[in-house]
Amino acid sequence: MPIYKLLQEIFPRSSELYERVAANREQWTKVSHKFTIRGLPSNNSLDFLDEEYELMQAQGAFRDDGHRMNGCLDDECNKTDE
């Protein structure tokens, strides 16, 4: 993480990269905790994470997040060059 923080300080436009990496690290930390508690499934599959994600999505857990799948955070990504 320190290298991404340094990049953010040197190149302010790379702040989204740092934010994404930090969010990704947070998610993997949560998953790591689940692996510690449960252990890996017998078939070493990560499919149970998809099931949990779909359940959270159905409950509306991601509606307020504002992130888009393609990584664009603002409306400028949807504009075409004129």
PyMOL commands that set and color helices and strands:
alter all, ss='L'
color gray80, all
select helices_A, chain A and resi 2-10+12-38+47-58+75-78
alter helices_A, ss='H'
color red, helices_A
deselect
rebuild
show_as cartoon
